[in-house]
């Protein structure tokens, strides 16, 4: 299926936004919109902040905040002490346009200069491009959203997002480089949880899971493909318990060996 993306440039008045995410005081979203086009995405509400794409399909546009680094520079200079920032909450900071605009990379360089702590969440192996910068930041963590082990499921529900194997390879590279890495299994899409766990466990320091909170958006797709069970609370509960129990058991066994 042909994919068309409308890329536009905008200016903004702020870069650091107060965060409601536990463990992060601020969030930076370098882009408005996300090209991954995840069918279940909660961030579709961000269209209301767009002058050009308020009614555009989610995943069909990205607005690039071209003055973001200038704004961030001024904001960091005004801060009396460094804090912790999350990249990003309503877009992927390493979606494809980042390869051209390098806004996320620029944010990392500025935050490093000012001694800020950084948490990253992405689906993209492009994050490995910035490995040398990340290694110079004293407190940084990189998380990957990997909600399934099945790339056919990914193709249907995350049509423009990188393949699962590419995410796993990038995760392993970052972990082997000594970075604090984690995986967010959210939402828990149709999967074989034992296979997903075996793929991610050797390469992470932390695991998080969350259920499918926006089921109404994908009910028809799930039923079309025979994934009705994955819409239920029971599926979410059992899958989450399995993954987290195995993770805790693995951590305990590792602690005993060391």
C-alpha atoms as a printed R data frame, in Angstrom:
    type eleno elety resid chain resno       x       y      z
1   ATOM     1    CA   UNK     A     1   0.000   0.000  0.000
2   ATOM     2    CA   UNK     A     2   1.365   3.406 -0.983
3   ATOM     3    CA   UNK     A     3   2.248   5.706  1.869
4   ATOM     4    CA   UNK     A     4   2.029   9.499  1.588
5   ATOM     5    CA   UNK     A     5   3.321  11.838  4.293
6   ATOM     6    CA   UNK     A     6   2.713  15.573  4.457
7   ATOM     7    CA   UNK     A     7   5.715  17.237  6.113
8   ATOM     8    CA   UNK     A     8   5.350  20.898  7.093
9   ATOM     9    CA   UNK     A     9   7.440  23.278  9.164
10  ATOM    10    CA   UNK     A    10   6.052  25.244 12.105
11  ATOM    11    CA   UNK     A    11   7.347  27.456 14.891
12  ATOM    12    CA   UNK     A    12   6.545  27.059 18.582
13  ATOM    13    CA   UNK     A    13   6.725  29.192 21.713
14  ATOM    14    CA   UNK     A    14   7.936  26.524 24.140
15  ATOM    15    CA   UNK     A    15  10.054  23.382 24.144
16  ATOM    16    CA   UNK     A    16   9.991  22.113 27.741
17  ATOM    17    CA   UNK     A    17   6.485  21.202 28.850
18  ATOM    18    CA   UNK     A    18   5.621  20.199 32.412
19  ATOM    19    CA   UNK     A    19   5.171  16.445 32.528
20  ATOM    20    CA   UNK     A    20   2.600  14.210 34.192
21  ATOM    21    CA   UNK     A    21   4.743  11.157 33.447
22  ATOM    22    CA   UNK     A    22   6.188   9.596 36.625
23  ATOM    23    CA   UNK     A    23   9.913  10.155 36.922
24  ATOM    24    CA   UNK     A    24  10.135  13.077 34.496
25  ATOM    25    CA   UNK     A    25   9.606  16.736 35.299
26  ATOM    26    CA   UNK     A    26   9.406  17.852 31.687
27  ATOM    27    CA   UNK     A    27   8.648  16.436 28.268
28  ATOM    28    CA   UNK     A    28   9.879  17.506 24.845
29  ATOM    29    CA   UNK     A    29   8.004  16.590 21.670
30  ATOM    30    CA   UNK     A    30  10.140  17.690 18.701
31  ATOM    31    CA   UNK     A    31   7.354  16.991 16.212
32  ATOM    32    CA   UNK     A    32   3.598  17.379 16.052
33  ATOM    33    CA   UNK     A    33   2.206  14.228 14.520
34  ATOM    34    CA   UNK     A    34   3.810  10.835 14.028
35  ATOM    35    CA   UNK     A    35   4.421   8.992 10.790
36  ATOM    36    CA   UNK     A    36   4.222   5.510 12.337
37  ATOM    37    CA   UNK     A    37   0.445   5.612 11.983
38  ATOM    38    CA   UNK     A    38  -0.274   3.190 14.830
39  ATOM    39    CA   UNK     A    39  -3.950   2.340 14.593
40  ATOM    40    CA   UNK     A    40  -4.459   2.325 18.366
41  ATOM    41    CA   UNK     A    41  -2.516   5.514 19.134
42  ATOM    42    CA   UNK     A    42  -3.829   7.648 21.991
43  ATOM    43    CA   UNK     A    43  -2.080  10.760 20.645
44  ATOM    44    CA   UNK     A    44  -4.596  11.369 17.854
45  ATOM    45    CA   UNK     A    45  -5.985  14.168 20.041
46  ATOM    46    CA   UNK     A    46  -2.898  16.204 19.091
47  ATOM    47    CA   UNK     A    47  -4.559  17.022 15.773
48  ATOM    48    CA   UNK     A    48  -6.580  19.687 17.558
49  ATOM    49    CA   UNK     A    49  -3.359  21.677 18.028
50  ATOM    50    CA   UNK     A    50  -2.632  21.716 14.312
51  ATOM    51    CA   UNK     A    51  -3.731  24.561 12.058
52  ATOM    52    CA   UNK     A    52  -3.268  22.507  8.908
53  ATOM    53    CA   UNK     A    53  -4.072  18.917  9.856
54  ATOM    54    CA   UNK     A    54  -6.948  19.066 12.337
55  ATOM    55    CA   UNK     A    55  -8.955  16.591 10.260
56  ATOM    56    CA   UNK     A    56  -6.102  14.669  8.618
57  ATOM    57    CA   UNK     A    57  -5.723  10.938  9.266
58  ATOM    58    CA   UNK     A    58  -3.271  10.244 12.075
59  ATOM    59    CA   UNK     A    59  -0.012   9.068 10.563
60  ATOM    60    CA   UNK     A    60  -0.430  11.084  7.357
61  ATOM    61    CA   UNK     A    61   1.361  14.227  8.541
62  ATOM    62    CA   UNK     A    62   4.266  15.482 10.615
63  ATOM    63    CA   UNK     A    63   4.793  19.112 11.601
64  ATOM    64    CA   UNK     A    64   8.431  19.941 12.292
65  ATOM    65    CA   UNK     A    65   9.122  22.473 15.058
66  ATOM    66    CA   UNK     A    66  11.955  24.183 13.227
67  ATOM    67    CA   UNK     A    67  12.730  26.750 15.955
68  ATOM    68    CA   UNK     A    68  12.657  24.203 18.773
69  ATOM    69    CA   UNK     A    69  16.393  24.238 19.473
70  ATOM    70    CA   UNK     A    70  16.523  28.019 19.762
71  ATOM    71    CA   UNK     A    71  13.600  27.947 22.194
72  ATOM    72    CA   UNK     A    72  15.137  25.099 24.199
73  ATOM    73    CA   UNK     A    73  18.465  26.923 24.419
74  ATOM    74    CA   UNK     A    74  16.777  29.964 25.964
75  ATOM    75    CA   UNK     A    75  14.696  27.857 28.363
76  ATOM    76    CA   UNK     A    76  17.673  25.855 29.615
77  ATOM    77    CA   UNK     A    77  19.616  29.023 30.324
78  ATOM    78    CA   UNK     A    78  16.790  30.249 32.560
79  ATOM    79    CA   UNK     A    79  16.618  27.061 34.623
80  ATOM    80    CA   UNK     A    80  18.413  27.323 37.950
81  ATOM    81    CA   UNK     A    81  19.195  23.612 38.080
82  ATOM    82    CA   UNK     A    82  18.961  20.666 35.698
83  ATOM    83    CA   UNK     A    83  15.997  18.337 35.756
84  ATOM    84    CA   UNK     A    84  14.826  15.172 34.022
85  ATOM    85    CA   UNK     A    85  13.131  15.257 30.635
86  ATOM    86    CA   UNK     A    86  11.174  12.662 28.658
87  ATOM    87    CA   UNK     A    87  11.522  12.384 24.875
88  ATOM    88    CA   UNK     A    88   8.718  12.084 23.803
89  ATOM    89    CA   UNK     A    89   5.105  11.659 24.900
90  ATOM    90    CA   UNK     A    90   2.932  12.283 21.816
91  ATOM    91    CA   UNK     A    91   5.287  11.518 18.941
92  ATOM    92    CA   UNK     A    92   8.239   9.268 18.258
93  ATOM    93    CA   UNK     A    93  11.370  11.396 18.689
94  ATOM    94    CA   UNK     A    94  13.172   9.174 16.169
95  ATOM    95    CA   UNK     A    95  10.507   8.868 13.487
96  ATOM    96    CA   UNK     A    96  11.761   9.061  9.917
97  ATOM    97    CA   UNK     A    97  11.827  12.878  9.591
98  ATOM    98    CA   UNK     A    98  14.395  13.006 12.415
99  ATOM    99    CA   UNK     A    99  16.992  11.657  9.978
100 ATOM   100    CA   UNK     A   100  16.647  14.917  8.041
101 ATOM   101    CA   UNK     A   101  15.823  17.530 10.693
102 ATOM   102    CA   UNK     A   102  17.901  16.158 13.606
103 ATOM   103    CA   UNK     A   103  15.832  17.966 16.230
104 ATOM   104    CA   UNK     A   104  16.049  15.142 18.743
105 ATOM   105    CA   UNK     A   105  19.797  14.980 18.301
106 ATOM   106    CA   UNK     A   106  19.994  18.731 18.838
107 ATOM   107    CA   UNK     A   107  17.926  18.418 22.024
108 ATOM   108    CA   UNK     A   108  20.284  15.736 23.330
109 ATOM   109    CA   UNK     A   109  23.309  17.916 22.698
110 ATOM   110    CA   UNK     A   110  21.772  20.868 24.533
111 ATOM   111    CA   UNK     A   111  20.525  18.772 27.438
112 ATOM   112    CA   UNK     A   112  23.935  17.126 27.758
113 ATOM   113    CA   UNK     A   113  25.596  20.539 27.853
114 ATOM   114    CA   UNK     A   114  23.329  21.639 30.716
115 ATOM   115    CA   UNK     A   115  23.601  18.417 32.723
116 ATOM   116    CA   UNK     A   116  20.003  17.213 32.330
117 ATOM   117    CA   UNK     A   117  18.875  13.638 32.841
118 ATOM   118    CA   UNK     A   118  17.022  12.057 29.924
119 ATOM   119    CA   UNK     A   119  14.499   9.279 29.334
120 ATOM   120    CA   UNK     A   120  13.768   8.264 25.732
121 ATOM   121    CA   UNK     A   121  10.962   6.122 24.329
122 ATOM   122    CA   UNK     A   122  10.977   5.164 20.659
123 ATOM   123    CA   UNK     A   123  10.113   2.489 18.128
124 ATOM   124    CA   UNK     A   124  12.980   3.408 15.833
125 ATOM   125    CA   UNK     A   125  16.506   2.017 15.459
126 ATOM   126    CA   UNK     A   126  17.535   5.530 14.358
127 ATOM   127    CA   UNK     A   127  18.278   6.170 18.046
128 ATOM   128    CA   UNK     A   128  21.526   4.220 17.592
129 ATOM   129    CA   UNK     A   129  22.776   7.068 15.381
130 ATOM   130    CA   UNK     A   130  23.165   9.103 18.576
131 ATOM   131    CA   UNK     A   131  24.881   6.399 20.598
132 ATOM   132    CA   UNK     A   132  28.069   8.389 21.174
133 ATOM   133    CA   UNK     A   133  26.101  11.361 22.523
134 ATOM   134    CA   UNK     A   134  23.980   9.133 24.737
135 ATOM   135    CA   UNK     A   135  27.083   7.512 26.239
136 ATOM   136    CA   UNK     A   136  28.266  10.948 27.369
137 ATOM   137    CA   UNK     A   137  25.083  11.690 29.340
138 ATOM   138    CA   UNK     A   138  25.480  10.547 32.978
139 ATOM   139    CA   UNK     A   139  21.816   9.611 33.514
140 ATOM   140    CA   UNK     A   140  20.047   8.429 30.379
141 ATOM   141    CA   UNK     A   141  17.705   5.572 29.636
142 ATOM   142    CA   UNK     A   142  16.425   4.382 26.273
143 ATOM   143    CA   UNK     A   143  13.189   2.454 25.996
144 ATOM   144    CA   UNK     A   144  11.661   0.713 23.019
145 ATOM   145    CA   UNK     A   145   7.959   0.203 22.507
146 ATOM   146    CA   UNK     A   146   7.639  -3.446 21.469
147 ATOM   147    CA   UNK     A   147   4.008  -4.498 21.904
148 ATOM   148    CA   UNK     A   148   4.172  -7.803 19.988
149 ATOM   149    CA   UNK     A   149   6.609 -10.420 18.751
150 ATOM   150    CA   UNK     A   150   4.652 -10.857 15.508
151 ATOM   151    CA   UNK     A   151   5.647  -8.624 12.610
152 ATOM   152    CA   UNK     A   152   2.446  -9.404 10.744
153 ATOM   153    CA   UNK     A   153   0.546  -7.874 13.669
154 ATOM   154    CA   UNK     A   154   2.945  -4.921 13.523
155 ATOM   155    CA   UNK     A   155   2.317  -4.433  9.804
156 ATOM   156    CA   UNK     A   156  -1.429  -4.217 10.376
157 ATOM   157    CA   UNK     A   157  -1.502  -2.135 13.555
158 ATOM   158    CA   UNK     A   158   1.727  -0.113 13.191
159 ATOM   159    CA   UNK     A   159   1.918   0.111  9.398
160 ATOM   160    CA   UNK     A   160   4.774   2.599  9.040
161 ATOM   161    CA   UNK     A   161   6.705   1.703 12.201
162 ATOM   162    CA   UNK     A   162  10.046  -0.144 12.014
163 ATOM   163    CA   UNK     A   163   9.960  -3.958 12.052
164 ATOM   164    CA   UNK     A   164  10.168  -5.761 15.373
165 ATOM   165    CA   UNK     A   165  13.513  -7.341 14.458
166 ATOM   166    CA   UNK     A   166  15.023  -3.892 13.795
167 ATOM   167    CA   UNK     A   167  13.915  -2.683 17.225
168 ATOM   168    CA   UNK     A   168  15.373  -5.744 18.923
169 ATOM   169    CA   UNK     A   169  18.701  -5.318 17.145
170 ATOM   170    CA   UNK     A   170  18.894  -1.649 18.152
171 ATOM   171    CA   UNK     A   171  17.928  -2.501 21.730
172 ATOM   172    CA   UNK     A   172  20.708  -5.071 21.921
173 ATOM   173    CA   UNK     A   173  23.258  -2.637 20.501
174 ATOM   174    CA   UNK     A   174  22.406   0.050 23.055
175 ATOM   175    CA   UNK     A   175  22.415  -2.414 25.938
176 ATOM   176    CA   UNK     A   176  25.764  -3.874 24.868
177 ATOM   177    CA   UNK     A   177  27.140  -0.322 24.801
178 ATOM   178    CA   UNK     A   178  26.356  -0.003 28.504
179 ATOM   179    CA   UNK     A   179  23.235   2.159 28.344
180 ATOM   180    CA   UNK     A   180  20.273   1.634 30.654
181 ATOM   181    CA   UNK     A   181  17.647   0.076 28.383
182 ATOM   182    CA   UNK     A   182  14.038  -0.935 28.856
183 ATOM   183    CA   UNK     A   183  11.013  -2.134 26.937
184 ATOM   184    CA   UNK     A   184   7.456  -0.895 27.153
185 ATOM   185    CA   UNK     A   185   5.018  -3.618 26.085
186 ATOM   186    CA   UNK     A   186   2.150  -1.274 25.444
187 ATOM   187    CA   UNK     A   187  -0.432  -1.894 24.393
188 ATOM   188    CA   UNK     A   188  -0.319  -5.671 24.697
189 ATOM   189    CA   UNK     A   189  -1.170  -6.596 21.121
190 ATOM   190    CA   UNK     A   190  -1.757 -10.151 19.881
191 ATOM   191    CA   UNK     A   191   1.461 -12.020 20.659
192 ATOM   192    CA   UNK     A   192   3.167 -15.102 21.972
193 ATOM   193    CA   UNK     A   193   4.345 -13.661 25.290
194 ATOM   194    CA   UNK     A   194   6.940 -16.358 25.889
195 ATOM   195    CA   UNK     A   195   8.567 -15.587 22.549
196 ATOM   196    CA   UNK     A   196   8.491 -11.838 23.143
197 ATOM   197    CA   UNK     A   197   9.998 -12.212 26.596
198 ATOM   198    CA   UNK     A   198  12.834 -14.414 25.359
199 ATOM   199    CA   UNK     A   199  13.632 -11.835 22.679
200 ATOM   200    CA   UNK     A   200  13.786  -8.786 24.946
201 ATOM   201    CA   UNK     A   201  14.940 -10.060 28.351
202 ATOM   202    CA   UNK     A   202  18.694 -10.354 27.618
203 ATOM   203    CA   UNK     A   203  18.834  -6.724 26.489
204 ATOM   204    CA   UNK     A   204  16.949  -4.744 29.133
205 ATOM   205    CA   UNK     A   205  17.314  -3.414 32.657
206 ATOM   206    CA   UNK     A   206  13.636  -2.694 33.168
207 ATOM   207    CA   UNK     A   207  10.283  -3.902 31.815
208 ATOM   208    CA   UNK     A   208   6.933  -2.127 31.722
209 ATOM   209    CA   UNK     A   209   3.578  -3.377 30.406
210 ATOM   210    CA   UNK     A   210   0.216  -1.741 29.835
211 ATOM   211    CA   UNK     A   211  -3.117  -2.878 28.454
212 ATOM   212    CA   UNK     A   212  -4.950  -1.817 25.316
213 ATOM   213    CA   UNK     A   213  -6.613   1.332 26.602
214 ATOM   214    CA   UNK     A   214  -8.107   2.472 23.294
215 ATOM   215    CA   UNK     A   215  -9.897  -0.677 22.203
216 ATOM   216    CA   UNK     A   216 -12.759   1.122 20.485
217 ATOM   217    CA   UNK     A   217 -10.338   2.399 17.844
218 ATOM   218    CA   UNK     A   218  -9.264  -1.093 16.808
219 ATOM   219    CA   UNK     A   219 -12.168  -3.420 17.608
220 ATOM   220    CA   UNK     A   220 -13.137  -3.891 13.969
221 ATOM   221    CA   UNK     A   221  -9.537  -4.599 12.922
222 ATOM   222    CA   UNK     A   222  -9.013  -7.136 15.696
223 ATOM   223    CA   UNK     A   223 -12.216  -8.972 14.871
224 ATOM   224    CA   UNK     A   224 -11.447  -8.955 11.169
225 ATOM   225    CA   UNK     A   225  -8.207 -10.800 11.873
226 ATOM   226    CA   UNK     A   226  -9.576 -13.150 14.530
227 ATOM   227    CA   UNK     A   227  -7.914 -11.397 17.462
228 ATOM   228    CA   UNK     A   228 -11.062 -10.981 19.560
229 ATOM   229    CA   UNK     A   229  -9.431 -12.522 22.622
230 ATOM   230    CA   UNK     A   230  -6.782  -9.788 22.673
231 ATOM   231    CA   UNK     A   231  -9.545  -7.225 23.287
232 ATOM   232    CA   UNK     A   232 -10.477  -8.731 26.646
233 ATOM   233    CA   UNK     A   233  -9.398  -7.750 30.160
234 ATOM   234    CA   UNK     A   234  -8.502 -11.383 30.784
235 ATOM   235    CA   UNK     A   235  -6.000 -11.420 27.927
236 ATOM   236    CA   UNK     A   236  -4.381  -8.220 29.210
237 ATOM   237    CA   UNK     A   237  -4.241  -9.540 32.773
238 ATOM   238    CA   UNK     A   238  -2.779 -12.944 31.913
239 ATOM   239    CA   UNK     A   239  -0.281 -11.554 29.429
240 ATOM   240    CA   UNK     A   240   0.881  -8.831 31.807
241 ATOM   241    CA   UNK     A   241   1.200 -11.214 34.746
242 ATOM   242    CA   UNK     A   242   3.168 -13.693 32.642
243 ATOM   243    CA   UNK     A   243   5.635 -11.105 31.380
244 ATOM   244    CA   UNK     A   244   6.166  -9.379 34.723
245 ATOM   245    CA   UNK     A   245   6.451 -12.635 36.692
246 ATOM   246    CA   UNK     A   246   9.074 -13.968 34.320
247 ATOM   247    CA   UNK     A   247  10.941 -10.685 34.563
248 ATOM   248    CA   UNK     A   248  10.929 -10.712 38.362
249 ATOM   249    CA   UNK     A   249  12.035 -14.356 38.414
250 ATOM   250    CA   UNK     A   250  14.844 -13.570 36.013
251 ATOM   251    CA   UNK     A   251  15.976 -10.618 38.106
252 ATOM   252    CA   UNK     A   252  15.944 -12.740 41.249
253 ATOM   253    CA   UNK     A   253  17.960 -15.482 39.597
254 ATOM   254    CA   UNK     A   254  20.475 -12.952 38.283
255 ATOM   255    CA   UNK     A   255  20.862 -11.429 41.749
256 ATOM   256    CA   UNK     A   256  21.502 -14.825 43.281
257 ATOM   257    CA   UNK     A   257  24.180 -15.634 40.684
258 ATOM   258    CA   UNK     A   258  25.937 -12.322 41.295
